[in-house]
Amino acid sequence: MCYLLLLISLQSMAYQTNWMGGTGIRGPSSSWGTQYWKNDNVTTATEGQSSLIATSWNYSNWFTHIIESNTGIFAGTQGFMPADIDNDGVLDLIAYVADTVVWYKHNGYYNFSSKNIIGPANCGGLVTPCVYPYDIDNDNDIDVLVATEGIGVGWYENKNLIWVYHNLDNSIGYHRISSIDVELDGDIDIIAVDNNVDCYCGNIYLFRDTTGNQDFKKESIITFPADTQAWRVYPADFNNDGYPDLYAVHHDVHIFLNDSTGHFYESWSFDFWQGKDFDGAWAEDIDMDGNMDLVCGNQYNKPYGFFGFLNDSGTGTYFRPYILAADFTNSYMDGAIARDIDLDGLPDIAGTLVNVGWFRQDPATPLTFTIHKIDTSITWSHWIYAEALCIRCIPAVDLLVTDAGSHRVYENQMLTSFADTGHLESSILEIVTKYYKPCSLQYFAYDACVPNDTSLSFYWRAGLDESLLVWSDWEGPYSASVGFNVTDSFAFPCTTARMFQYKAEFKNGNDIAVLDEVRLYYKCSGVSVEEALPTTQKLQMLSTSISNKIILKLPIKDYVSLKLYDVTGRLVKLIFDGYLSSGTHEFEISQQSSGIYFAKLHSIQNAETLKVIKLR
């Protein structure tokens, strides 16, 4: 028996860009996730942003933008969504129109008049095509997935706005597609639903990236009986373990939990209507208890309306059915999404069928909803999505709707005033692993929109343990820079800590500030002693700031792929790809410019390991 002594000095980062998980999580936690400790007058129920809550509204004040009218826009089309296609910091739109995938450039205040062709996608005569934006190849620009009856499934790779199509499977037709990293290995995987032409529904498949080079292998997640196949399928984390799970709705409601390897098992299902259909569905913590619920629209069986399946335990193994909002006119229950439409801190519901409207959740009596009509002139719609599209510093959540014959954006002009001040306190982050001594805090970074008549300030506190932290005073404030697209940071004095917490403080003016993301950078050093048994020892990857080398220790001969990425996820260098003998191998990386890099390692015998390397 022998022992291996390792001296390690590594740069690492924690970040938060979503606070929708809710309050009450003090920690300590190894990740901020989507949760936080507490807040006052700050809304967090809209994905990707945090701001002061709205306090007064004109509920009827919406403005309609017709993005395109075209007979090739079908009511069943899915995926009219926002994405920054040209990397200019402004959200554009992607859509499906007349056998073609397109994007509309955002040229100014709700000006999407510039239509650009991504590529063809024959719908095969069926009216349920689907598109979905995602950075599939991790090169820091948005690619576009597509699924139709005619082409099956594939994706358009964005190469500086030159689009290259990659087929995934054209042996059968598909009608749903989305993307997520199912096993959290850094490689993006794809989820798709095939198309049973009798019911526009089907079985669920996973296209897993097995190498990190978009080498997708098709796997079956579930094959349904003929009368229970899936209509809408999307990812969400239902058991709070950080791994994406799946939900599916149609005749039944299904929840599939991720076993942490990117494989799924059904944890709960319910035939709520004995053969009748749910249609629109979206995952959201509708009751703000910190657990992800499912909101579904029902247009096929009385009582028509929106139903919540409440994940009270947070385990994802049982969901309590609950009628959220009835609709006796059956006008809004096909497309469905849950978001904080009025920025009062609670999720609302938006829906569409032959009308467009939203249902406001009453803060005084949670889980009670009041309908507000937006548009009664549409023909037929299956799709609605919510996102803040305004290029000014206004966090109002707009609605994107596909009607039969048109793509529409409903601009939210309801918000008339906001709270004067507010703050949010993060959960306590534990920034040390079992092998490390206390870490050195490096700097705190953020992305925000801060008009010049408002303010956003940060406070922080750190300690060696939780008890020392919670009784310590807040350091700060640090005032955020003014601007509409601010990315900035501030350094800490020489501070070592095992626990860290931040507080964001907002102040009102004629406008309000919006916080998009925070990041904490820290450096850990320590010594670990590991028992090394030749037959079971894991492959190890080490590096130091001094040598600028990556050192691999292999217990046996193995096939190794070693790649270097920058902090944006862009591949910088393929360091090695091939077989290596057992023993120690060194790779020089000093030719790279100074900064922070991620080394990703794959081998036959071992799961991927990931270390963050700081080069001088």
Buried (B, 14 or more C-beta within 10 A) or exposed (E): EEEEEBEBBBBBBBBBBBBBBBBEBBBBBEBBBBBBBBBEBBBBBBBBBBBBBBBEBEBEEBEBBEBBEBEBBBBBBBBBBBBBBBEEEBBBBBBBBBBBBBBBBBEEEBEBEEBBEBBEBEBBEBBBBBBBBBBBBBBEBBBBBBBBBBBBBBBBBBEEEEBEBBEBBEEBBBBBBBBBBBBBBBBBBBBBBBBBBEBBBBBBBBBBBBEBBBEBEBBEBBEBEEEBBBBBBBBBBBBBBEBBBBBBBBBBBBBBBBEEEBBBEEBBBEEBBEEBBBBBBBBBBBBBBBBBBBBBBBBBEEEBBBBBBBBEEBBBEBBEEBEBBBBEEBBBBBBBBBBBBBBBBBBBBBBBBBBBBBBBBEEEEBBEBEBBBBBEEBEBBBBBBBBBBBBEBBBBBBBBBBBBBBBBBBBBBBBEEBBEBBBBBBBBBBBBEEEBEBBBBBEBBBBBBBBEEBBBBBBBBBBEEBEBBBEEEBBBBBEBEBBBBBBBBBEBEEBBBBBBBBBBBBBBEEBBBBBBBBBBBBBBBBEEEEEBEEEEBBBBBBBBBEEBBBBBBBBBEBEBBBBBBBBEBEBBBEBBEEEBEBEEBEBEBEEBEEEBBBBBBBBEEBEBBEBBBBBE
